Amino acid sequence: MVKKSIKKWQDYTFLDSTLKEELNKLDEKSLYDAFAKDISFGTGGIRGIMGVGINRINIYTIRKATFGFASYLKKHFVNRPYSLQNVVISYDTRQNSYLFAKETARVLASQNFHVYLFKEPRPTPQLSFAVRYLKAVGGIIITASHNPPNYNGYKVYDENGCQLVPHKADLVSEEINLIEDLFSIQVDDFETYLRRGSITILEKYFDENYLTAVRFASVQRVRKENFKIVYTPLHGTGNAFGESLLSGLGYDVYSVKEQMEPDHMFSTVTSPNPEDPKAFKLAVELAQKVKAQLILATDPDADRCGAAVLVKDEYYFLSGNEIAVLILDYLIKFATRIRESVFISTIVTTDLVFKMAEENNLEIIKTLTGFKFIGEQIELIKKQRKDFFFGCEESFGYLVSDLVRDKDAFQACLIISELTAYYHEQNLTLIDVLKLIYEKYGYYQETLINVNVSGVDGLNSLNHFMESLRKDKLVNLGDDQVLILEDYLKQIKIFDDGRIEKITLPPSDVLKYVFSNGWIVFRPSGTEPKLKVYLSSFNKTEQKAKLLLEKRVDAANKLLRKYNLIK
């Protein structure tokens, strides 16, 4: 099967010259990885290494995915007037992102959809907003978020501006899998569709529409004197708005000039990930120079936001959970509530946010990991005439205003700046505020272990690990007794007394071991070749909560070593 697929690409007369050259250079192992299977379309769309082959991101796999999405749209929006058969396309600053965006536009135009294509790289949350604003039937953004430079991806959005949730993604995947020959998809030149009016270029004028929505995230006016912010987009799409948004609101903003420039190699950082303190190196140097109180960093597609705050003479890097806690606390204190308000977060986010929401009369919804599930719930609560209050996930994703249906780094930048400036006026750092929150609700500690794998063999090892955990039916993890096992693939909760309850969330390959004072979650990533292990502990004292977490990390690492996932 693999050899047959390779030969088909070798024999294709019109194969892109760059891909043909790469194909001729690959060794046997690389050929196997590139052609072992079709690149999968999941709830995150597709994401992978760029290159030749059916298991890679290239113009042909992009065309195939788009043709499948077009087929899905034709079946599900057959009653929509032709004038509203619009699809919005955006792209980030990565290598080939604009090329892949144009290929996507060509395929959709060939299938009689009207395409809105952003003229320049634009953030993921703006794509979500644009789908809603332009009443489109869907949207696509070419991005691999904060993955390494050799990756790219293809994220698909529904008519509500929300990433496709599993039941919709499965339908698109079915359409994609019906395409037997990806070379059979024929399209005209991009310029031809432009002349016909099938593709409309979204110019910069559209930016203000989105920024108006972002400003709705503001809760109150705050004093900004003697308060400085350093901002970096880490070479990504945040350069479009990050500095101008905050300076337009009256903040004194200093941008990291080297990282304001788009650079598909992300040459000034080891990883363009605001979750990683190493990505802040240049920002910290600038912050020390100008004596800034706050540093903000957004990832390449500007849906995630990380932050560091000045404490005495050092910068403290806030975790995703800590940022979520601070924003929720601030909104509880100052945001206006009109109707019944709903807080939404994921099963791997700190339990502290759920305790805060419960004690402050917010309705709570827990979702699977992934902001698409939060976006889906927003649509459902709107139909019940309830108000969205705040949505967050531990991986640095936040949403305050539901005019967007995905995590939004600019809303996060705005609200983090606002609350930091507010407390700065009170002579409080965000660490002071966190301590006050812990004193009120209890001490919660969290961490994350990432286990990276590569190739088909690596993915098989992750599958084996998860299958083995299900077979082993662990009753203890280290010193911790398992009180509840939540198996999201089987959609059941198994209690230590033998009781079983149904989990009403969609099936997902996730195992959560719940203890009396925290939990451990094992989850293979849906978008990257890695296993994520989330760990949580809580106690009435900080010291005991930290000690519990350390022991939990040791137990998890011992288990990972047992299955040769780490050394």
FINUDREN-779750 format. One record per residue (C-alpha): residue in one letter; x, y, z. Coordinates in Angstrom, 1 decimal, padded with zeros to 4 digits. Layout:
BEGIN
('A', (X, Y, Z));
...
***
This chain:
BEGIN
('M', (000.0, 000.0, 000.0));
('V', (002.8, 002.4, 000.9));
('K', (004.8, 001.5, -002.2));
('K', (001.8, 002.0, -004.4));
('S', (001.2, 005.4, -002.9));
('I', (004.8, 006.4, -003.3));
('K', (004.8, 005.3, -007.0));
('K', (001.7, 007.3, -007.7));
('W', (003.4, 010.4, -006.5));
('Q', (006.6, 009.6, -008.4));
('D', (004.6, 009.0, -011.6));
('Y', (002.4, 012.1, -011.4));
('T', (003.5, 014.3, -014.3));
('F', (002.5, 017.6, -012.8));
('L', (003.8, 017.1, -009.3));
('D', (005.0, 020.4, -007.7));
('S', (008.7, 020.8, -008.5));
('T', (009.7, 021.4, -004.9));
('L', (007.9, 018.4, -003.7));
('K', (009.3, 016.2, -006.5));
('E', (012.8, 017.2, -005.5));
('E', (012.1, 016.3, -001.9));
('L', (010.6, 013.0, -002.9));
('N', (013.7, 012.0, -004.8));
('K', (015.9, 012.7, -001.7));
('L', (014.0, 010.9, 001.0));
('D', (015.5, 007.7, 002.5));
('E', (013.4, 004.6, 003.2));
('K', (012.4, 005.5, 006.7));
('S', (011.4, 009.0, 005.8));
('L', (009.4, 007.7, 002.8));
('Y', (007.5, 005.3, 005.1));
('D', (006.6, 008.1, 007.6));
('A', (005.5, 010.4, 004.7));
('F', (003.3, 007.8, 003.1));
('A', (002.4, 005.3, 005.9));
('K', (-001.1, 006.8, 006.2));
('D', (-003.3, 009.7, 005.2));
('I', (-002.8, 012.8, 007.4));
('S', (-005.8, 012.6, 009.7));
('F', (-008.5, 015.2, 010.0));
('G', (-009.6, 015.5, 013.6));
('T', (-011.4, 018.1, 015.8));
('G', (-008.5, 020.4, 015.3));
('G', (-008.6, 020.0, 011.5));
('I', (-005.2, 018.8, 010.3));
('R', (-001.7, 019.6, 011.6));
('G', (001.6, 018.2, 010.8));
('I', (005.0, 018.4, 009.1));
('M', (005.1, 020.2, 005.8));
('G', (006.5, 018.1, 002.9));
('V', (005.8, 015.5, 000.3));
('G', (003.4, 012.6, 000.9));
('I', (-000.1, 011.8, 002.1));
('N', (001.0, 012.1, 005.7));
('R', (002.3, 015.6, 005.3));
('I', (000.9, 019.1, 004.8));
('N', (001.3, 020.2, 001.2));
('I', (-000.9, 021.7, -001.5));
('Y', (-002.4, 018.4, -002.4));
('T', (-003.4, 017.4, 001.1));
('I', (-004.7, 020.9, 001.6));
('R', (-006.8, 020.7, -001.6));
('K', (-008.2, 017.3, -000.5));
('A', (-009.2, 018.6, 003.0));
('T', (-010.8, 021.6, 001.4));
('F', (-012.8, 019.6, -001.2));
('G', (-014.1, 017.4, 001.6));
('F', (-015.1, 020.5, 003.7));
('A', (-016.8, 021.9, 000.6));
('S', (-018.8, 018.7, 000.1));
('Y', (-019.8, 018.8, 003.8));
('L', (-021.0, 022.4, 003.4));
('K', (-023.0, 021.6, 000.3));
('K', (-024.9, 018.9, 002.1));
('H', (-025.6, 020.9, 005.3));
('F', (-026.3, 024.4, 004.0));
('V', (-028.3, 023.4, 000.9));
('N', (-031.2, 025.7, 002.0));
('R', (-029.1, 028.8, 002.5));
('P', (-029.4, 031.5, -000.3));
('Y', (-026.5, 031.4, -002.7));
('S', (-025.7, 035.0, -001.7));
('L', (-024.8, 033.7, 001.8));
('Q', (-022.6, 030.8, 000.7));
('N', (-019.5, 032.5, 002.1));
('V', (-016.4, 031.0, 003.6));
('V', (-013.7, 033.1, 005.3));
('I', (-010.0, 032.2, 005.1));
('S', (-007.1, 033.5, 007.2));
('Y', (-003.5, 032.4, 007.7));
('D', (-000.5, 033.0, 010.0));
('T', (003.1, 034.1, 009.4));
('R', (004.5, 030.6, 008.9));
('Q', (006.2, 029.3, 005.8));
('N', (003.7, 028.4, 003.0));
('S', (000.7, 029.7, 005.0));
('Y', (-000.3, 032.2, 002.3));
('L', (000.3, 029.5, -000.4));
('F', (-001.9, 027.1, 001.4));
('A', (-004.6, 029.8, 002.0));
('K', (-004.7, 030.5, -001.7));
('E', (-005.0, 026.8, -002.5));
('T', (-007.9, 026.6, -000.1));
('A', (-009.5, 029.6, -001.7));
('R', (-009.1, 028.1, -005.2));
('V', (-010.8, 024.9, -004.2));
('L', (-013.7, 026.6, -002.5));
('A', (-014.2, 029.0, -005.4));
('S', (-014.2, 026.0, -007.8));
('Q', (-017.1, 024.6, -005.8));
('N', (-019.1, 027.8, -006.1));
('F', (-018.5, 029.2, -002.7));
('H', (-017.7, 032.9, -002.3));
('V', (-014.4, 033.3, -000.4));
('Y', (-013.3, 036.2, 001.8));
('L', (-009.5, 036.0, 002.1));
('F', (-007.6, 038.2, 004.4));
('K', (-005.0, 040.3, 002.6));
('E', (-002.4, 039.9, 005.3));
('P', (-001.7, 037.3, 008.1));
('R', (-004.4, 037.7, 010.7));
('P', (-005.1, 036.1, 014.1));
('T', (-007.2, 033.1, 014.7));
('P', (-009.7, 034.9, 016.9));
('Q', (-010.3, 037.5, 014.1));
('L', (-011.1, 034.6, 011.8));
('S', (-013.7, 033.4, 014.3));
('F', (-015.1, 036.9, 014.5));
('A', (-015.2, 037.4, 010.7));
('V', (-017.2, 034.2, 010.2));
('R', (-019.9, 035.5, 012.5));
('Y', (-019.7, 039.1, 011.2));
('L', (-019.9, 038.1, 007.6));
('K', (-022.6, 035.4, 008.2));
('A', (-020.4, 032.8, 006.6));
('V', (-021.1, 029.1, 006.5));
('G', (-017.7, 028.4, 007.7));
('G', (-014.1, 029.5, 008.1));
('I', (-010.5, 028.1, 007.7));
('I', (-007.2, 029.4, 009.1));
('I', (-003.9, 028.0, 008.0));
('T', (-001.8, 027.8, 011.2));
('A', (000.2, 025.4, 013.4));
('S', (-000.1, 027.7, 016.4));
('H', (003.2, 027.4, 018.4));
('N', (004.5, 024.2, 016.8));
('P', (008.1, 024.1, 015.4));
('P', (008.8, 025.9, 012.1));
('N', (008.5, 022.8, 009.9));
('Y', (004.8, 022.3, 010.9));
('N', (001.7, 023.9, 009.5));
('G', (-002.0, 023.2, 009.9));
('Y', (-005.5, 023.7, 008.8));
('K', (-008.2, 024.7, 011.4));
('V', (-011.9, 024.6, 010.3));
('Y', (-014.7, 026.7, 011.8));
('D', (-018.5, 026.3, 011.7));
('E', (-021.1, 028.9, 010.9));
('N', (-020.9, 030.1, 014.5));
('G', (-017.2, 030.9, 014.4));
('C', (-016.4, 027.9, 016.5));
('Q', (-013.9, 025.2, 015.7));
('L', (-015.5, 022.0, 014.5));
('V', (-016.5, 019.8, 017.4));
('P', (-016.2, 016.0, 017.0));
('H', (-019.6, 015.2, 015.4));
('K', (-019.1, 017.8, 012.8));
('A', (-015.4, 017.0, 012.2));
('D', (-016.4, 013.4, 011.7));
('L', (-018.8, 014.3, 008.9));
('V', (-016.1, 016.4, 007.2));
('S', (-013.6, 013.5, 007.6));
('E', (-016.1, 011.2, 006.0));
('E', (-016.3, 013.5, 002.9));
('I', (-012.5, 013.8, 002.8));
('N', (-012.1, 010.0, 002.9));
('L', (-014.4, 009.6, -000.1));
('I', (-011.7, 011.3, -002.3));
('E', (-009.6, 008.5, -003.7));
('D', (-007.3, 010.5, -005.9));
('L', (-006.1, 013.8, -004.4));
('F', (-004.5, 014.7, -007.8));
('S', (-008.0, 014.7, -009.4));
('I', (-009.0, 018.0, -007.8));
('Q', (-008.9, 020.6, -010.6));
('V', (-008.8, 024.3, -009.9));
('D', (-008.3, 027.5, -012.0));
('D', (-005.6, 030.1, -011.3));
('F', (-006.1, 032.2, -008.2));
('E', (-006.2, 035.4, -010.4));
('T', (-009.0, 034.0, -012.5));
('Y', (-011.2, 033.6, -009.4));
('L', (-010.3, 037.1, -008.3));
('R', (-011.4, 038.5, -011.7));
('R', (-014.7, 036.6, -011.5));
('G', (-015.4, 038.0, -008.1));
('S', (-015.4, 034.5, -006.5));
('I', (-012.7, 035.6, -004.1));
('T', (-012.9, 038.9, -002.2));
('I', (-009.8, 040.2, -000.4));
('L', (-010.4, 041.5, 003.1));
('E', (-008.4, 044.7, 003.5));
('K', (-007.2, 046.4, 006.7));
('Y', (-010.5, 048.3, 007.1));
('F', (-012.0, 045.1, 008.5));
('D', (-009.6, 045.2, 011.4));
('E', (-011.5, 047.9, 013.3));
('N', (-014.7, 045.8, 013.3));
('Y', (-012.8, 043.1, 015.2));
('L', (-011.0, 045.4, 017.6));
('T', (-014.3, 047.0, 018.5));
('A', (-015.4, 043.5, 019.6));
('V', (-012.2, 043.0, 021.6));
('R', (-012.7, 046.3, 023.5));
('F', (-016.0, 044.8, 024.9));
('A', (-013.8, 042.7, 027.1));
('S', (-013.0, 045.8, 029.2));
('V', (-014.8, 045.9, 032.6));
('Q', (-013.9, 049.3, 034.0));
('R', (-011.6, 052.3, 033.4));
('V', (-008.3, 052.1, 035.3));
('R', (-005.5, 054.5, 036.0));
('K', (-002.5, 053.9, 033.8));
('E', (000.1, 056.4, 035.2));
('N', (003.5, 054.9, 036.1));
('F', (002.5, 051.6, 034.5));
('K', (004.5, 050.1, 031.7));
('I', (003.9, 047.1, 029.5));
('V', (006.3, 045.2, 027.3));
('Y', (004.6, 043.2, 024.4));
('T', (005.9, 040.6, 022.0));
('P', (004.0, 038.7, 019.3));
('L', (006.8, 036.2, 019.0));
('H', (007.1, 036.8, 015.2));
('G', (003.4, 036.0, 014.7));
('T', (000.1, 037.7, 013.8));
('G', (-000.1, 039.5, 017.1));
('N', (002.0, 042.2, 015.4));
('A', (-001.1, 043.4, 013.7));
('F', (-002.9, 044.5, 016.9));
('G', (-001.1, 043.9, 020.2));
('E', (000.8, 047.2, 020.5));
('S', (-001.9, 049.4, 018.8));
('L', (-004.7, 047.9, 020.9));
('L', (-003.1, 048.6, 024.2));
('S', (-001.6, 052.0, 023.3));
('G', (-004.9, 053.1, 021.9));
('L', (-006.4, 052.3, 025.3));
('G', (-003.9, 054.7, 026.9));
('Y', (-001.2, 052.2, 028.1));
('D', (002.5, 052.9, 027.9));
('V', (003.6, 050.0, 025.6));
('Y', (007.0, 048.9, 024.5));
('S', (007.2, 046.2, 021.9));
('V', (010.1, 043.8, 021.3));
('K', (011.1, 045.1, 017.9));
('E', (013.1, 042.0, 016.8));
('Q', (009.9, 039.9, 017.3));
('M', (007.5, 042.3, 015.8));
('E', (008.8, 041.1, 012.4));
('P', (007.2, 038.0, 010.9));
('D', (009.7, 035.2, 010.7));
('H', (008.6, 031.7, 009.8));
('M', (011.8, 030.3, 011.4));
('F', (011.1, 032.0, 014.7));
('S', (014.8, 032.7, 014.8));
('T', (014.9, 034.6, 018.2));
('V', (013.3, 031.8, 020.2));
('T', (013.7, 028.1, 020.7));
('S', (009.9, 027.8, 020.6));
('P', (007.3, 030.5, 019.9));
('N', (005.2, 029.4, 022.8));
('P', (004.0, 031.9, 025.5));
('E', (003.6, 028.9, 027.8));
('D', (007.4, 028.7, 027.9));
('P', (009.3, 031.3, 030.0));
('K', (012.3, 030.9, 027.6));
('A', (010.2, 032.6, 024.9));
('F', (010.2, 035.8, 027.0));
('K', (014.0, 036.2, 027.0));
('L', (014.1, 039.3, 024.8));
('A', (011.0, 040.7, 026.4));
('V', (012.5, 040.4, 029.9));
('E', (015.6, 042.2, 028.7));
('L', (013.5, 045.1, 027.4));
('A', (011.3, 045.1, 030.5));
('Q', (014.3, 045.4, 032.8));
('K', (015.6, 048.3, 030.7));
('V', (012.3, 050.3, 030.8));
('K', (011.2, 049.0, 034.2));
('A', (007.9, 047.6, 033.0));
('Q', (005.4, 046.1, 035.5));
('L', (003.9, 043.6, 033.0));
('I', (005.1, 041.5, 030.0));
('L', (002.7, 040.0, 027.6));
('A', (003.4, 037.5, 024.8));
('T', (001.1, 036.0, 022.2));
('D', (001.7, 032.9, 020.2));
('P', (002.0, 033.0, 016.3));
('D', (-001.7, 032.8, 015.6));
('A', (-002.5, 035.0, 018.6));
('D', (-005.1, 032.9, 020.3));
('R', (-002.9, 032.2, 023.4));
('C', (-001.5, 034.8, 025.8));
('G', (001.2, 034.4, 028.4));
('A', (002.2, 037.0, 031.0));
('A', (005.0, 037.8, 033.5));
('V', (004.8, 040.4, 036.3));
('L', (007.4, 042.4, 038.1));
('V', (007.8, 041.3, 041.7));
('K', (010.5, 043.3, 043.5));
('D', (013.3, 043.1, 040.9));
('E', (012.4, 039.9, 039.2));
('Y', (009.8, 038.8, 036.7));
('Y', (007.4, 036.0, 037.8));
('F', (005.9, 033.9, 034.9));
('L', (002.3, 033.2, 035.5));
('S', (000.9, 029.8, 034.7));
('G', (-002.1, 029.4, 032.5));
('N', (-004.1, 028.4, 035.6));
('E', (-002.9, 031.4, 037.6));
('I', (-004.0, 033.8, 034.8));
('A', (-007.4, 032.1, 034.6));
('V', (-007.8, 032.5, 038.4));
('L', (-006.8, 036.2, 038.3));
('I', (-009.1, 037.0, 035.4));
('L', (-012.1, 035.1, 037.0));
('D', (-011.5, 036.8, 040.3));
('Y', (-011.4, 040.2, 038.7));
('L', (-014.6, 039.6, 036.7));
('I', (-016.4, 038.3, 039.8));
('K', (-015.5, 041.5, 041.6));
('F', (-016.3, 044.0, 038.8));
('A', (-018.1, 042.6, 035.8));
('T', (-021.8, 043.4, 035.4));
('R', (-024.3, 040.5, 035.5));
('I', (-027.7, 040.9, 033.9));
('R', (-029.2, 037.4, 033.5));
('E', (-028.1, 034.0, 034.8));
('S', (-024.3, 033.9, 034.1));
('V', (-022.3, 030.9, 033.0));
('F', (-018.7, 030.0, 033.6));
('I', (-017.1, 027.4, 031.2));
('S', (-013.8, 025.6, 031.5));
('T', (-012.2, 022.2, 030.9));
('I', (-011.7, 019.0, 032.9));
('V', (-007.9, 019.7, 033.1));
('T', (-008.1, 023.3, 034.3));
('T', (-007.5, 024.0, 038.0));
('D', (-010.3, 023.1, 040.3));
('L', (-009.9, 026.4, 041.9));
('V', (-011.8, 028.2, 039.2));
('F', (-014.8, 025.9, 039.6));
('K', (-014.8, 026.5, 043.4));
('M', (-014.6, 030.3, 042.8));
('A', (-017.5, 030.1, 040.3));
('E', (-019.6, 027.9, 042.6));
('E', (-019.2, 030.2, 045.6));
('N', (-020.0, 033.3, 043.6));
('N', (-023.3, 031.9, 042.1));
('L', (-022.1, 031.3, 038.6));
('E', (-023.5, 028.3, 036.7));
('I', (-020.7, 025.9, 035.8));
('I', (-020.1, 023.9, 032.6));
('K', (-017.2, 021.5, 032.3));
('T', (-016.0, 020.5, 028.9));
('L', (-013.4, 018.3, 027.3));
('T', (-010.0, 019.8, 026.6));
('G', (-010.1, 022.2, 023.6));
('F', (-011.7, 025.6, 023.3));
('K', (-014.0, 024.4, 020.6));
('F', (-016.1, 022.7, 023.3));
('I', (-016.3, 026.0, 025.2));
('G', (-017.4, 027.7, 022.0));
('E', (-020.0, 025.0, 021.4));
('Q', (-021.4, 025.6, 024.9));
('I', (-021.7, 029.3, 024.4));
('E', (-024.0, 028.7, 021.5));
('L', (-026.2, 026.4, 023.6));
('I', (-026.5, 028.7, 026.6));
('K', (-027.5, 031.6, 024.3));
('K', (-030.5, 029.5, 023.2));
('Q', (-031.4, 029.2, 026.9));
('R', (-031.2, 033.0, 027.3));
('K', (-028.3, 032.8, 029.7));
('D', (-025.2, 035.0, 029.6));
('F', (-021.7, 033.9, 029.0));
('F', (-019.5, 035.1, 031.8));
('F', (-016.0, 033.8, 031.2));
('G', (-014.3, 030.8, 029.5));
('C', (-010.7, 029.5, 030.0));
('E', (-008.4, 026.6, 029.7));
('E', (-005.1, 025.9, 031.5));
('S', (-003.2, 026.1, 028.2));
('F', (-003.3, 029.9, 028.2));
('G', (-006.6, 030.3, 026.4));
('Y', (-009.2, 032.9, 027.6));
('L', (-012.4, 034.5, 026.4));
('V', (-014.3, 037.3, 028.0));
('S', (-016.6, 038.7, 025.2));
('D', (-018.5, 036.0, 023.2));
('L', (-018.5, 038.1, 020.1));
('V', (-015.7, 035.7, 019.3));
('R', (-016.1, 031.9, 019.7));
('D', (-012.5, 030.9, 020.2));
('K', (-009.8, 031.8, 022.7));
('D', (-008.6, 035.3, 022.1));
('A', (-005.1, 036.6, 023.0));
('F', (-006.1, 040.2, 022.5));
('Q', (-009.0, 040.0, 024.9));
('A', (-006.6, 038.4, 027.3));
('C', (-004.0, 041.1, 026.7));
('L', (-006.7, 043.8, 027.4));
('I', (-008.1, 042.2, 030.6));
('I', (-004.7, 041.2, 032.0));
('S', (-003.4, 044.8, 031.5));
('E', (-006.5, 046.2, 033.0));
('L', (-006.5, 044.1, 036.2));
('T', (-002.7, 044.5, 036.6));
('A', (-003.0, 048.3, 036.3));
('Y', (-005.9, 048.2, 038.8));
('Y', (-003.9, 046.4, 041.4));
('H', (-000.8, 048.4, 040.7));
('E', (-002.8, 051.4, 041.7));
('Q', (-003.6, 049.6, 045.0));
('N', (000.1, 048.8, 045.5));
('L', (-000.5, 045.1, 045.0));
('T', (001.3, 042.8, 042.7));
('L', (-000.6, 039.9, 041.0));
('I', (001.3, 037.5, 043.4));
('D', (-000.2, 039.4, 046.3));
('V', (-003.6, 039.0, 044.7));
('L', (-003.1, 035.3, 044.2));
('K', (-002.2, 034.8, 047.9));
('L', (-005.4, 036.5, 048.9));
('I', (-007.4, 034.2, 046.6));
('Y', (-005.6, 031.1, 048.0));
('E', (-006.2, 032.3, 051.6));
('K', (-009.9, 032.5, 050.7));
('Y', (-010.4, 029.4, 048.7));
('G', (-007.5, 027.1, 049.6));
('Y', (-004.1, 026.4, 048.0));
('Y', (-004.1, 024.7, 044.5));
('Q', (-001.0, 023.6, 042.7));
('E', (-000.8, 022.3, 039.1));
('T', (001.8, 021.3, 036.6));
('L', (002.1, 019.6, 033.2));
('I', (004.4, 016.8, 031.9));
('N', (004.8, 016.7, 028.1));
('V', (006.0, 013.5, 026.6));
('N', (007.0, 014.0, 022.9));
('V', (007.1, 011.2, 020.4));
('S', (007.9, 011.0, 016.7));
('G', (006.7, 009.1, 013.7));
('V', (004.2, 006.3, 013.4));
('D', (006.1, 004.2, 016.0));
('G', (005.8, 007.0, 018.6));
('L', (002.0, 007.3, 018.1));
('N', (001.6, 003.6, 018.4));
('S', (003.5, 003.7, 021.7));
('L', (001.0, 006.3, 023.0));
('N', (-001.9, 004.1, 022.0));
('H', (-000.3, 001.1, 023.7));
('F', (000.2, 003.1, 026.9));
('M', (-003.4, 004.2, 027.1));
('E', (-004.7, 000.7, 026.3));
('S', (-002.5, -000.7, 029.0));
('L', (-003.7, 001.8, 031.6));
('R', (-007.3, 000.8, 030.9));
('K', (-006.4, -002.9, 031.3));
('D', (-004.4, -002.3, 034.5));
('K', (-007.3, -000.7, 036.4));
('L', (-005.0, 001.1, 038.8));
('V', (-006.3, 001.4, 042.4));
('N', (-003.3, 003.5, 043.5));
('L', (-001.0, 005.9, 041.8));
('G', (002.1, 006.3, 044.1));
('D', (000.8, 007.1, 047.6));
('D', (-002.6, 008.2, 046.2));
('Q', (-005.7, 006.0, 046.3));
('V', (-007.8, 006.3, 043.2));
('L', (-011.3, 007.3, 044.3));
('I', (-012.8, 007.8, 040.8));
('L', (-011.5, 006.8, 037.4));
('E', (-013.0, 009.0, 034.7));
('D', (-012.6, 007.2, 031.3));
('Y', (-013.8, 009.7, 028.7));
('L', (-013.3, 007.2, 025.8));
('K', (-015.8, 004.8, 027.4));
('Q', (-017.7, 007.8, 028.8));
('I', (-018.0, 006.3, 032.3));
('K', (-016.9, 007.2, 035.9));
('I', (-015.8, 004.2, 038.0));
('F', (-015.9, 004.7, 041.7));
('D', (-013.7, 002.8, 044.2));
('D', (-016.9, 001.1, 045.6));
('G', (-017.7, -000.3, 042.2));
('R', (-020.4, 002.2, 041.2));
('I', (-020.5, 003.4, 037.6));
('E', (-021.9, 006.7, 036.3));
('K', (-022.3, 007.9, 032.7));
('I', (-020.2, 010.8, 031.4));
('T', (-022.3, 012.9, 029.1));
('L', (-019.4, 014.5, 027.2));
('P', (-018.3, 013.3, 023.8));
('P', (-015.9, 010.3, 023.7));
('S', (-012.3, 011.3, 024.0));
('D', (-009.1, 009.3, 024.7));
('V', (-008.6, 010.7, 028.2));
('L', (-008.1, 009.1, 031.6));
('K', (-008.6, 011.1, 034.8));
('Y', (-007.6, 009.6, 038.2));
('V', (-009.3, 011.5, 041.0));
('F', (-007.9, 011.5, 044.5));
('S', (-009.1, 013.0, 047.7));
('N', (-006.9, 016.1, 047.2));
('G', (-006.4, 016.4, 043.4));
('W', (-006.0, 014.3, 040.3));
('I', (-003.8, 013.1, 037.4));
('V', (-005.0, 013.2, 033.8));
('F', (-003.4, 011.3, 030.8));
('R', (-004.3, 012.7, 027.4));
('P', (-002.7, 012.1, 024.0));
('S', (-002.7, 015.4, 022.2));
('G', (-005.2, 015.8, 019.4));
('T', (-003.0, 018.1, 017.4));
('E', (000.6, 017.1, 018.2));
('P', (002.6, 013.8, 018.6));
('K', (002.8, 014.0, 022.4));
('L', (001.2, 012.7, 025.6));
('K', (000.1, 015.4, 028.0));
('V', (000.0, 014.5, 031.7));
('Y', (-001.9, 017.1, 033.9));
('L', (-001.4, 017.0, 037.6));
('S', (-003.2, 018.8, 040.4));
('S', (-003.2, 019.0, 044.2));
('F', (-004.9, 021.1, 046.8));
('N', (-004.6, 021.6, 050.6));
('K', (-005.2, 024.2, 053.3));
('T', (-001.5, 025.2, 053.3));
('E', (000.7, 026.0, 050.4));
('Q', (003.6, 023.9, 051.6));
('K', (001.5, 020.7, 051.8));
('A', (-000.1, 021.4, 048.4));
('K', (003.4, 021.7, 046.8));
('L', (004.6, 018.5, 048.5));
('L', (001.6, 016.6, 047.3));
('L', (002.2, 017.7, 043.8));
('E', (005.9, 016.7, 043.9));
('K', (005.0, 013.2, 045.0));
('R', (002.3, 013.0, 042.3));
('V', (004.9, 014.0, 039.6));
('D', (007.3, 011.3, 040.9));
('A', (004.5, 008.7, 040.6));
('A', (003.5, 009.8, 037.1));
('N', (007.2, 009.7, 035.9));
('K', (007.6, 006.2, 037.4));
('L', (004.6, 005.0, 035.4));
('L', (005.9, 006.7, 032.2));
('R', (009.3, 005.0, 032.7));
('K', (007.6, 001.7, 033.1));
('Y', (006.3, 002.0, 029.6));
('N', (009.5, 003.4, 028.1));
('L', (007.9, 006.8, 027.3));
('I', (010.6, 008.6, 029.2));
('K', (014.1, 007.6, 030.4));
***
